[in-house]
Amino acid sequence: MADESEKNLKRDSLQALRGLAFVGIFLGHFYYFGWTPISVSVFFILSGFLLTTKKDSGYEKYGLGDSFKEAVRRVSKLYPLHIIMMLVSIPFVIYRAGGVNVSDLLLKIACNVLLIQSLVPSADVNASLNGVSWFLSNIFVLYIAFPFLYRLFKKIKSRYALMLMIVSLIALQTLYVYVVGLTVHTADVMTYLIHSSPLYRVFDMSYGIMLGFMSLKERKEEEAGVTLLSSVVELAALIITGLLVFIWSRENMIVYLSYAPVCPLMSVIWMQLFFKKAGIVTKLLTNKVTVFLGNRSGSAFLIHFPIVVYINTFIFPHLTVLKRTIIHGILFPGSVALTLVLSYLYDKWSASHRRTKE
């Protein structure tokens, strides 16, 4: 019972991290500042970590067909919502474009329906319609790749070797970002390559898998951190994250330079800190509110973007700076509340629908 209780506490802390990641993305889309780059990495790292630490997974026996079926099963919960939010998004996409290009619209709809938009090397298609749906397409692709990555990293036997591999991959990811930044001069393609392509996000999934194996190799006595030391590390991570938020909020920043290598490194660090939950920061940030947000984050992530875009498209352009600031303060909590209510209703319907099918 004690072990089960401990696992539940760890699960809550990881859900709290997921909830905080969602808040960072919501702030980034609403106010144009937030810890969005770290948040997105955290989502992928968490997916790899939780899949790796799942008992009786049987990934060693998975072929491509098994991986595809498992990926379909995993995204099926959110797929109906994805289609609904795609349809909701079409009117403002047409409005913002000043008209409709039928062939272009049909191409984007087809890619979104098939969840292959993350394979198209253009942010215009990849982040089309409901702009954040690239994440669902991306995670679908990475779910297919996951069993093969799992078997690859399982061969690494020691925790120290896994740690070294994580550091090496962060260095490789950083090199990849700088090469793209120096060689690709089209913003649309650059955004795709260093933000929303599976080629880039496979690094995050890999970090999660290796962190998962590291956690499975931990001895009991190693799990209990020293509260004071852990608190110091957590406070340092909090300060660094705050500085990054300030940097990313600057309009003249060079985006790809600000992402590497600090973004994957901080994502890995926060993942470990919340998994350990040994310091005062993670203990305070793991609460009913953040856990609730984490539990809602999957559906809320798909729902929040059209709400934010409608506000930014139809309300803010017609306001003065002062009125916009005031309205921001009113509409932000309202948008959060609406997103969470719709998310709760969808999750409730989805759970009921799955029980009926079973």
KOLVEXBA-964773 format. One record per residue (C-alpha): residue number from 1; residue in three letters; chain; x, y, z. Coordinates in pm, whole numbers. Layout:
N
num:NUM	residu:ALA	chaine:A	u:X	v:Y	w:Z
...
//
This chain:
358
num:1	residu:MET	chaine:A	u:0	v:0	w:0
num:2	residu:ALA	chaine:A	u:284	v:238	w:82
num:3	residu:ASP	chaine:A	u:445	v:178	w:-257
num:4	residu:GLU	chaine:A	u:113	v:236	w:-433
num:5	residu:SER	chaine:A	u:58	v:558	w:-239
num:6	residu:GLU	chaine:A	u:407	v:676	w:-333
num:7	residu:LYS	chaine:A	u:338	v:602	w:-700
num:8	residu:ASN	chaine:A	u:16	v:805	w:-682
num:9	residu:LEU	chaine:A	u:205	v:1099	w:-532
num:10	residu:LYS	chaine:A	u:461	v:1082	w:-812
num:11	residu:ARG	chaine:A	u:183	v:1059	w:-1067
num:12	residu:ASP	chaine:A	u:24	v:1370	w:-917
num:13	residu:SER	chaine:A	u:350	v:1564	w:-934
num:14	residu:LEU	chaine:A	u:393	v:1475	w:-1302
num:15	residu:GLN	chaine:A	u:33	v:1579	w:-1371
num:16	residu:ALA	chaine:A	u:109	v:1905	w:-1190
num:17	residu:LEU	chaine:A	u:407	v:1955	w:-1423
num:18	residu:ARG	chaine:A	u:178	v:1887	w:-1719
num:19	residu:GLY	chaine:A	u:-69	v:2142	w:-1583
num:20	residu:LEU	chaine:A	u:202	v:2408	w:-1542
num:21	residu:ALA	chaine:A	u:324	v:2334	w:-1894
num:22	residu:PHE	chaine:A	u:-28	v:2396	w:-2024
num:23	residu:VAL	chaine:A	u:-44	v:2728	w:-1837
num:24	residu:GLY	chaine:A	u:285	v:2832	w:-2001
num:25	residu:ILE	chaine:A	u:144	v:2756	w:-2346
num:26	residu:PHE	chaine:A	u:-186	v:2934	w:-2275
num:27	residu:LEU	chaine:A	u:0	v:3245	w:-2157
num:28	residu:GLY	chaine:A	u:225	v:3232	w:-2462
num:29	residu:HIS	chaine:A	u:-70	v:3224	w:-2700
num:30	residu:PHE	chaine:A	u:-277	v:3482	w:-2512
num:31	residu:TYR	chaine:A	u:-20	v:3736	w:-2396
num:32	residu:TYR	chaine:A	u:272	v:3644	w:-2623
num:33	residu:PHE	chaine:A	u:491	v:3563	w:-2326
num:34	residu:GLY	chaine:A	u:521	v:3242	w:-2129
num:35	residu:TRP	chaine:A	u:740	v:2937	w:-2094
num:36	residu:THR	chaine:A	u:595	v:2789	w:-2412
num:37	residu:PRO	chaine:A	u:918	v:2640	w:-2560
num:38	residu:ILE	chaine:A	u:988	v:2452	w:-2236
num:39	residu:SER	chaine:A	u:622	v:2353	w:-2201
num:40	residu:VAL	chaine:A	u:605	v:2190	w:-2542
num:41	residu:SER	chaine:A	u:923	v:1991	w:-2475
num:42	residu:VAL	chaine:A	u:784	v:1883	w:-2137
num:43	residu:PHE	chaine:A	u:471	v:1739	w:-2302
num:44	residu:PHE	chaine:A	u:678	v:1515	w:-2530
num:45	residu:ILE	chaine:A	u:922	v:1419	w:-2252
num:46	residu:LEU	chaine:A	u:634	v:1323	w:-2025
num:47	residu:SER	chaine:A	u:485	v:1103	w:-2297
num:48	residu:GLY	chaine:A	u:812	v:914	w:-2342
num:49	residu:PHE	chaine:A	u:865	v:886	w:-1966
num:50	residu:LEU	chaine:A	u:517	v:754	w:-1883
num:51	residu:LEU	chaine:A	u:516	v:504	w:-2169
num:52	residu:THR	chaine:A	u:857	v:373	w:-2064
num:53	residu:THR	chaine:A	u:764	v:329	w:-1698
num:54	residu:LYS	chaine:A	u:438	v:152	w:-1778
num:55	residu:LYS	chaine:A	u:431	v:-205	w:-1649
num:56	residu:ASP	chaine:A	u:386	v:-507	w:-1877
num:57	residu:SER	chaine:A	u:417	v:-297	w:-2191
num:58	residu:GLY	chaine:A	u:543	v:-569	w:-2427
num:59	residu:TYR	chaine:A	u:717	v:-314	w:-2651
num:60	residu:GLU	chaine:A	u:998	v:-561	w:-2725
num:61	residu:LYS	chaine:A	u:756	v:-762	w:-2941
num:62	residu:TYR	chaine:A	u:600	v:-469	w:-3130
num:63	residu:GLY	chaine:A	u:633	v:-459	w:-3506
num:64	residu:LEU	chaine:A	u:536	v:-163	w:-3724
num:65	residu:GLY	chaine:A	u:175	v:-280	w:-3747
num:66	residu:ASP	chaine:A	u:144	v:-318	w:-3370
num:67	residu:SER	chaine:A	u:300	v:25	w:-3318
num:68	residu:PHE	chaine:A	u:56	v:183	w:-3563
num:69	residu:LYS	chaine:A	u:-247	v:22	w:-3397
num:70	residu:GLU	chaine:A	u:-126	v:131	w:-3053
num:71	residu:ALA	chaine:A	u:-70	v:486	w:-3179
num:72	residu:VAL	chaine:A	u:-423	v:497	w:-3323
num:73	residu:ARG	chaine:A	u:-563	v:374	w:-2992
num:74	residu:ARG	chaine:A	u:-372	v:638	w:-2796
num:75	residu:VAL	chaine:A	u:-483	v:935	w:-3007
num:76	residu:SER	chaine:A	u:-842	v:812	w:-3050
num:77	residu:LYS	chaine:A	u:-950	v:979	w:-2726
num:78	residu:LEU	chaine:A	u:-868	v:1326	w:-2860
num:79	residu:TYR	chaine:A	u:-933	v:1266	w:-3229
num:80	residu:PRO	chaine:A	u:-1307	v:1361	w:-3229
num:81	residu:LEU	chaine:A	u:-1221	v:1683	w:-3045
num:82	residu:HIS	chaine:A	u:-944	v:1750	w:-3295
num:83	residu:ILE	chaine:A	u:-1196	v:1728	w:-3582
num:84	residu:ILE	chaine:A	u:-1447	v:1951	w:-3398
num:85	residu:MET	chaine:A	u:-1187	v:2221	w:-3327
num:86	residu:MET	chaine:A	u:-1061	v:2198	w:-3685
num:87	residu:LEU	chaine:A	u:-1412	v:2275	w:-3812
num:88	residu:VAL	chaine:A	u:-1453	v:2556	w:-3559
num:89	residu:SER	chaine:A	u:-1127	v:2707	w:-3682
num:90	residu:ILE	chaine:A	u:-1206	v:2713	w:-4053
num:91	residu:PRO	chaine:A	u:-1419	v:3037	w:-4050
num:92	residu:PHE	chaine:A	u:-1151	v:3254	w:-3889
num:93	residu:VAL	chaine:A	u:-882	v:3101	w:-4113
num:94	residu:ILE	chaine:A	u:-1086	v:3213	w:-4415
num:95	residu:TYR	chaine:A	u:-1151	v:3552	w:-4255
num:96	residu:ARG	chaine:A	u:-784	v:3618	w:-4178
num:97	residu:ALA	chaine:A	u:-682	v:3509	w:-4529
num:98	residu:GLY	chaine:A	u:-933	v:3752	w:-4680
num:99	residu:GLY	chaine:A	u:-1104	v:3479	w:-4876
num:100	residu:VAL	chaine:A	u:-1087	v:3110	w:-4948
num:101	residu:ASN	chaine:A	u:-843	v:2919	w:-5165
num:102	residu:VAL	chaine:A	u:-1041	v:2598	w:-5207
num:103	residu:SER	chaine:A	u:-754	v:2370	w:-5309
num:104	residu:ASP	chaine:A	u:-530	v:2501	w:-5027
num:105	residu:LEU	chaine:A	u:-808	v:2461	w:-4771
num:106	residu:LEU	chaine:A	u:-890	v:2108	w:-4887
num:107	residu:LEU	chaine:A	u:-523	v:2012	w:-4865
num:108	residu:LYS	chaine:A	u:-503	v:2138	w:-4506
num:109	residu:ILE	chaine:A	u:-827	v:1964	w:-4409
num:110	residu:ALA	chaine:A	u:-706	v:1634	w:-4561
num:111	residu:CYS	chaine:A	u:-373	v:1656	w:-4377
num:112	residu:ASN	chaine:A	u:-548	v:1731	w:-4048
num:113	residu:VAL	chaine:A	u:-804	v:1453	w:-4089
num:114	residu:LEU	chaine:A	u:-530	v:1200	w:-4164
num:115	residu:LEU	chaine:A	u:-305	v:1347	w:-3890
num:116	residu:ILE	chaine:A	u:-14	v:1375	w:-4133
num:117	residu:GLN	chaine:A	u:31	v:1754	w:-4117
num:118	residu:SER	chaine:A	u:347	v:1714	w:-3908
num:119	residu:LEU	chaine:A	u:509	v:1537	w:-4206
num:120	residu:VAL	chaine:A	u:462	v:1839	w:-4435
num:121	residu:PRO	chaine:A	u:775	v:2061	w:-4416
num:122	residu:SER	chaine:A	u:587	v:2388	w:-4390
num:123	residu:ALA	chaine:A	u:445	v:2563	w:-4083
num:124	residu:ASP	chaine:A	u:165	v:2694	w:-4305
num:125	residu:VAL	chaine:A	u:33	v:2337	w:-4336
num:126	residu:ASN	chaine:A	u:178	v:2190	w:-4021
num:127	residu:ALA	chaine:A	u:14	v:2453	w:-3796
num:128	residu:SER	chaine:A	u:-293	v:2509	w:-4014
num:129	residu:LEU	chaine:A	u:-656	v:2542	w:-3906
num:130	residu:ASN	chaine:A	u:-644	v:2474	w:-3530
num:131	residu:GLY	chaine:A	u:-279	v:2577	w:-3506
num:132	residu:VAL	chaine:A	u:-185	v:2358	w:-3210
num:133	residu:SER	chaine:A	u:-312	v:2037	w:-3369
num:134	residu:TRP	chaine:A	u:39	v:1980	w:-3505
num:135	residu:PHE	chaine:A	u:110	v:1840	w:-3160
num:136	residu:LEU	chaine:A	u:-145	v:1560	w:-3201
num:137	residu:SER	chaine:A	u:-7	v:1473	w:-3544
num:138	residu:ASN	chaine:A	u:346	v:1480	w:-3409
num:139	residu:ILE	chaine:A	u:274	v:1264	w:-3107
num:140	residu:PHE	chaine:A	u:91	v:1019	w:-3334
num:141	residu:VAL	chaine:A	u:406	v:980	w:-3545
num:142	residu:LEU	chaine:A	u:624	v:948	w:-3235
num:143	residu:TYR	chaine:A	u:390	v:690	w:-3080
num:144	residu:ILE	chaine:A	u:454	v:478	w:-3389
num:145	residu:ALA	chaine:A	u:830	v:525	w:-3347
num:146	residu:PHE	chaine:A	u:824	v:478	w:-2969
num:147	residu:PRO	chaine:A	u:866	v:95	w:-2941
num:148	residu:PHE	chaine:A	u:1174	v:111	w:-3164
num:149	residu:LEU	chaine:A	u:1325	v:397	w:-2961
num:150	residu:TYR	chaine:A	u:1236	v:206	w:-2644
num:151	residu:ARG	chaine:A	u:1428	v:-103	w:-2757
num:152	residu:LEU	chaine:A	u:1723	v:111	w:-2866
num:153	residu:PHE	chaine:A	u:1766	v:293	w:-2534
num:154	residu:LYS	chaine:A	u:1689	v:-16	w:-2325
num:155	residu:LYS	chaine:A	u:2027	v:-151	w:-2435
num:156	residu:ILE	chaine:A	u:2197	v:119	w:-2225
num:157	residu:LYS	chaine:A	u:2247	v:-54	w:-1891
num:158	residu:SER	chaine:A	u:2368	v:207	w:-1644
num:159	residu:ARG	chaine:A	u:2208	v:530	w:-1523
num:160	residu:TYR	chaine:A	u:2533	v:719	w:-1582
num:161	residu:ALA	chaine:A	u:2550	v:602	w:-1943
num:162	residu:LEU	chaine:A	u:2189	v:714	w:-1989
num:163	residu:MET	chaine:A	u:2274	v:1053	w:-1838
num:164	residu:LEU	chaine:A	u:2571	v:1086	w:-2072
num:165	residu:MET	chaine:A	u:2349	v:995	w:-2367
num:166	residu:ILE	chaine:A	u:2098	v:1266	w:-2270
num:167	residu:VAL	chaine:A	u:2375	v:1526	w:-2257
num:168	residu:SER	chaine:A	u:2509	v:1405	w:-2593
num:169	residu:LEU	chaine:A	u:2165	v:1424	w:-2755
num:170	residu:ILE	chaine:A	u:2112	v:1777	w:-2619
num:171	residu:ALA	chaine:A	u:2444	v:1873	w:-2781
num:172	residu:LEU	chaine:A	u:2334	v:1706	w:-3108
num:173	residu:GLN	chaine:A	u:1995	v:1879	w:-3093
num:174	residu:THR	chaine:A	u:2168	v:2212	w:-3037
num:175	residu:LEU	chaine:A	u:2394	v:2152	w:-3336
num:176	residu:TYR	chaine:A	u:2089	v:2063	w:-3545
num:177	residu:VAL	chaine:A	u:1916	v:2390	w:-3445
num:178	residu:TYR	chaine:A	u:2219	v:2603	w:-3533
num:179	residu:VAL	chaine:A	u:2270	v:2427	w:-3867
num:180	residu:VAL	chaine:A	u:1904	v:2490	w:-3954
num:181	residu:GLY	chaine:A	u:1938	v:2852	w:-3843
num:182	residu:LEU	chaine:A	u:2243	v:2906	w:-4062
num:183	residu:THR	chaine:A	u:2124	v:2720	w:-4372
num:184	residu:VAL	chaine:A	u:1747	v:2772	w:-4387
num:185	residu:HIS	chaine:A	u:1635	v:3127	w:-4463
num:186	residu:THR	chaine:A	u:1263	v:3070	w:-4507
num:187	residu:ALA	chaine:A	u:1082	v:3144	w:-4180
num:188	residu:ASP	chaine:A	u:800	v:2902	w:-4263
num:189	residu:VAL	chaine:A	u:1037	v:2607	w:-4312
num:190	residu:MET	chaine:A	u:1266	v:2708	w:-4024
num:191	residu:THR	chaine:A	u:972	v:2719	w:-3781
num:192	residu:TYR	chaine:A	u:872	v:2372	w:-3892
num:193	residu:LEU	chaine:A	u:1221	v:2223	w:-3864
num:194	residu:ILE	chaine:A	u:1302	v:2356	w:-3516
num:195	residu:HIS	chaine:A	u:959	v:2351	w:-3357
num:196	residu:SER	chaine:A	u:696	v:2120	w:-3497
num:197	residu:SER	chaine:A	u:861	v:1846	w:-3701
num:198	residu:PRO	chaine:A	u:890	v:1488	w:-3569
num:199	residu:LEU	chaine:A	u:1260	v:1505	w:-3654
num:200	residu:TYR	chaine:A	u:1301	v:1776	w:-3390
num:201	residu:ARG	chaine:A	u:1058	v:1639	w:-3132
num:202	residu:VAL	chaine:A	u:1203	v:1289	w:-3140
num:203	residu:PHE	chaine:A	u:1480	v:1434	w:-2923
num:204	residu:ASP	chaine:A	u:1225	v:1523	w:-2652
num:205	residu:MET	chaine:A	u:1060	v:1181	w:-2670
num:206	residu:SER	chaine:A	u:1406	v:1022	w:-2641
num:207	residu:TYR	chaine:A	u:1487	v:1224	w:-2327
num:208	residu:GLY	chaine:A	u:1163	v:1102	w:-2172
num:209	residu:ILE	chaine:A	u:1242	v:738	w:-2255
num:210	residu:MET	chaine:A	u:1592	v:761	w:-2105
num:211	residu:LEU	chaine:A	u:1465	v:942	w:-1795
num:212	residu:GLY	chaine:A	u:1210	v:663	w:-1761
num:213	residu:PHE	chaine:A	u:1481	v:397	w:-1771
num:214	residu:MET	chaine:A	u:1686	v:599	w:-1523
num:215	residu:SER	chaine:A	u:1392	v:605	w:-1282
num:216	residu:LEU	chaine:A	u:1347	v:229	w:-1314
num:217	residu:LYS	chaine:A	u:1714	v:175	w:-1229
num:218	residu:GLU	chaine:A	u:1707	v:393	w:-917
num:219	residu:ARG	chaine:A	u:1761	v:231	w:-582
num:220	residu:LYS	chaine:A	u:1519	v:312	w:-306
num:221	residu:GLU	chaine:A	u:1765	v:513	w:-100
num:222	residu:GLU	chaine:A	u:1851	v:731	w:-398
num:223	residu:GLU	chaine:A	u:1496	v:851	w:-438
num:224	residu:ALA	chaine:A	u:1489	v:1048	w:-118
num:225	residu:GLY	chaine:A	u:1648	v:1386	w:-194
num:226	residu:VAL	chaine:A	u:1788	v:1628	w:60
num:227	residu:THR	chaine:A	u:1515	v:1890	w:98
num:228	residu:LEU	chaine:A	u:1746	v:2190	w:137
num:229	residu:LEU	chaine:A	u:1970	v:2101	w:-159
num:230	residu:SER	chaine:A	u:1670	v:2011	w:-374
num:231	residu:SER	chaine:A	u:1501	v:2340	w:-284
num:232	residu:VAL	chaine:A	u:1813	v:2534	w:-386
num:233	residu:VAL	chaine:A	u:1826	v:2355	w:-722
num:234	residu:GLU	chaine:A	u:1453	v:2413	w:-776
num:235	residu:LEU	chaine:A	u:1481	v:2783	w:-694
num:236	residu:ALA	chaine:A	u:1775	v:2814	w:-934
num:237	residu:ALA	chaine:A	u:1569	v:2641	w:-1207
num:238	residu:LEU	chaine:A	u:1278	v:2877	w:-1133
num:239	residu:ILE	chaine:A	u:1500	v:3184	w:-1168
num:240	residu:ILE	chaine:A	u:1653	v:3059	w:-1494
num:241	residu:THR	chaine:A	u:1307	v:2984	w:-1632
num:242	residu:GLY	chaine:A	u:1195	v:3336	w:-1539
num:243	residu:LEU	chaine:A	u:1492	v:3483	w:-1723
num:244	residu:LEU	chaine:A	u:1409	v:3271	w:-2028
num:245	residu:VAL	chaine:A	u:1050	v:3396	w:-2024
num:246	residu:PHE	chaine:A	u:1184	v:3752	w:-2025
num:247	residu:ILE	chaine:A	u:1416	v:3674	w:-2318
num:248	residu:TRP	chaine:A	u:1142	v:3504	w:-2518
num:249	residu:SER	chaine:A	u:906	v:3799	w:-2461
num:250	residu:ARG	chaine:A	u:1143	v:4034	w:-2646
num:251	residu:GLU	chaine:A	u:1021	v:4108	w:-2997
num:252	residu:ASN	chaine:A	u:1370	v:4130	w:-3147
num:253	residu:MET	chaine:A	u:1490	v:3795	w:-3019
num:254	residu:ILE	chaine:A	u:1636	v:3535	w:-3256
num:255	residu:VAL	chaine:A	u:1401	v:3250	w:-3175
num:256	residu:TYR	chaine:A	u:1613	v:2951	w:-3273
num:257	residu:LEU	chaine:A	u:1912	v:3079	w:-3076
num:258	residu:SER	chaine:A	u:1701	v:3117	w:-2761
num:259	residu:TYR	chaine:A	u:1577	v:2758	w:-2786
num:260	residu:ALA	chaine:A	u:1909	v:2580	w:-2786
num:261	residu:PRO	chaine:A	u:2050	v:2430	w:-2574
num:262	residu:VAL	chaine:A	u:1866	v:2576	w:-2273
num:263	residu:CYS	chaine:A	u:1515	v:2467	w:-2370
num:264	residu:PRO	chaine:A	u:1573	v:2087	w:-2380
num:265	residu:LEU	chaine:A	u:1807	v:2110	w:-2080
num:266	residu:MET	chaine:A	u:1554	v:2298	w:-1865
num:267	residu:SER	chaine:A	u:1275	v:2063	w:-1975
num:268	residu:VAL	chaine:A	u:1480	v:1761	w:-1864
num:269	residu:ILE	chaine:A	u:1568	v:1932	w:-1535
num:270	residu:TRP	chaine:A	u:1205	v:2020	w:-1454
num:271	residu:MET	chaine:A	u:1098	v:1667	w:-1543
num:272	residu:GLN	chaine:A	u:1349	v:1524	w:-1296
num:273	residu:LEU	chaine:A	u:1266	v:1779	w:-1025
num:274	residu:PHE	chaine:A	u:893	v:1706	w:-1039
num:275	residu:PHE	chaine:A	u:954	v:1332	w:-1052
num:276	residu:LYS	chaine:A	u:1167	v:1358	w:-738
num:277	residu:LYS	chaine:A	u:944	v:1620	w:-575
num:278	residu:ALA	chaine:A	u:1200	v:1663	w:-299
num:279	residu:GLY	chaine:A	u:1220	v:2043	w:-269
num:280	residu:ILE	chaine:A	u:987	v:2315	w:-152
num:281	residu:VAL	chaine:A	u:912	v:2452	w:-503
num:282	residu:THR	chaine:A	u:781	v:2126	w:-649
num:283	residu:LYS	chaine:A	u:592	v:2050	w:-329
num:284	residu:LEU	chaine:A	u:416	v:2388	w:-343
num:285	residu:LEU	chaine:A	u:349	v:2364	w:-716
num:286	residu:THR	chaine:A	u:199	v:2015	w:-684
num:287	residu:ASN	chaine:A	u:-150	v:2095	w:-560
num:288	residu:LYS	chaine:A	u:-514	v:2033	w:-647
num:289	residu:VAL	chaine:A	u:-523	v:2318	w:-898
num:290	residu:THR	chaine:A	u:-214	v:2216	w:-1099
num:291	residu:VAL	chaine:A	u:-308	v:1847	w:-1088
num:292	residu:PHE	chaine:A	u:-658	v:1936	w:-1211
num:293	residu:LEU	chaine:A	u:-507	v:2140	w:-1495
num:294	residu:GLY	chaine:A	u:-280	v:1848	w:-1580
num:295	residu:ASN	chaine:A	u:-573	v:1609	w:-1593
num:296	residu:ARG	chaine:A	u:-754	v:1844	w:-1832
num:297	residu:SER	chaine:A	u:-451	v:1946	w:-2037
num:298	residu:GLY	chaine:A	u:-497	v:1709	w:-2333
num:299	residu:SER	chaine:A	u:-841	v:1829	w:-2439
num:300	residu:ALA	chaine:A	u:-786	v:2183	w:-2305
num:301	residu:PHE	chaine:A	u:-478	v:2214	w:-2525
num:302	residu:LEU	chaine:A	u:-685	v:2158	w:-2842
num:303	residu:ILE	chaine:A	u:-972	v:2378	w:-2721
num:304	residu:HIS	chaine:A	u:-787	v:2686	w:-2599
num:305	residu:PHE	chaine:A	u:-625	v:2794	w:-2926
num:306	residu:PRO	chaine:A	u:-939	v:2875	w:-3131
num:307	residu:ILE	chaine:A	u:-1075	v:3072	w:-2832
num:308	residu:VAL	chaine:A	u:-754	v:3276	w:-2811
num:309	residu:VAL	chaine:A	u:-739	v:3330	w:-3188
num:310	residu:TYR	chaine:A	u:-1100	v:3448	w:-3206
num:311	residu:ILE	chaine:A	u:-1028	v:3702	w:-2930
num:312	residu:ASN	chaine:A	u:-707	v:3821	w:-3098
num:313	residu:THR	chaine:A	u:-879	v:3841	w:-3437
num:314	residu:PHE	chaine:A	u:-1214	v:3999	w:-3362
num:315	residu:ILE	chaine:A	u:-1172	v:4191	w:-3034
num:316	residu:PHE	chaine:A	u:-820	v:4323	w:-2967
num:317	residu:PRO	chaine:A	u:-753	v:4492	w:-3305
num:318	residu:HIS	chaine:A	u:-1042	v:4731	w:-3242
num:319	residu:LEU	chaine:A	u:-925	v:4846	w:-2897
num:320	residu:THR	chaine:A	u:-682	v:5111	w:-2779
num:321	residu:VAL	chaine:A	u:-373	v:4996	w:-2587
num:322	residu:LEU	chaine:A	u:-531	v:5096	w:-2254
num:323	residu:LYS	chaine:A	u:-861	v:4922	w:-2327
num:324	residu:ARG	chaine:A	u:-675	v:4619	w:-2457
num:325	residu:THR	chaine:A	u:-483	v:4593	w:-2130
num:326	residu:ILE	chaine:A	u:-804	v:4614	w:-1928
num:327	residu:ILE	chaine:A	u:-988	v:4367	w:-2150
num:328	residu:HIS	chaine:A	u:-690	v:4129	w:-2129
num:329	residu:GLY	chaine:A	u:-736	v:4116	w:-1753
num:330	residu:ILE	chaine:A	u:-1103	v:4029	w:-1795
num:331	residu:LEU	chaine:A	u:-1089	v:3793	w:-2091
num:332	residu:PHE	chaine:A	u:-789	v:3585	w:-1986
num:333	residu:PRO	chaine:A	u:-951	v:3427	w:-1677
num:334	residu:GLY	chaine:A	u:-1275	v:3402	w:-1875
num:335	residu:SER	chaine:A	u:-1095	v:3218	w:-2157
num:336	residu:VAL	chaine:A	u:-929	v:2983	w:-1908
num:337	residu:ALA	chaine:A	u:-1264	v:2909	w:-1742
num:338	residu:LEU	chaine:A	u:-1439	v:2849	w:-2076
num:339	residu:THR	chaine:A	u:-1158	v:2621	w:-2192
num:340	residu:LEU	chaine:A	u:-1168	v:2415	w:-1873
num:341	residu:VAL	chaine:A	u:-1548	v:2383	w:-1876
num:342	residu:LEU	chaine:A	u:-1549	v:2266	w:-2239
num:343	residu:SER	chaine:A	u:-1257	v:2035	w:-2163
num:344	residu:TYR	chaine:A	u:-1439	v:1883	w:-1866
num:345	residu:LEU	chaine:A	u:-1755	v:1828	w:-2072
num:346	residu:TYR	chaine:A	u:-1561	v:1668	w:-2356
num:347	residu:ASP	chaine:A	u:-1359	v:1440	w:-2125
num:348	residu:LYS	chaine:A	u:-1679	v:1335	w:-1950
num:349	residu:TRP	chaine:A	u:-1848	v:1257	w:-2282
num:350	residu:SER	chaine:A	u:-1538	v:1073	w:-2409
num:351	residu:ALA	chaine:A	u:-1514	v:856	w:-2097
num:352	residu:SER	chaine:A	u:-1884	v:773	w:-2117
num:353	residu:HIS	chaine:A	u:-1855	v:692	w:-2488
num:354	residu:ARG	chaine:A	u:-1562	v:455	w:-2427
num:355	residu:ARG	chaine:A	u:-1749	v:276	w:-2148
num:356	residu:THR	chaine:A	u:-2048	v:229	w:-2378
num:357	residu:LYS	chaine:A	u:-1828	v:78	w:-2650
num:358	residu:GLU	chaine:A	u:-1670	v:-161	w:-2400
//
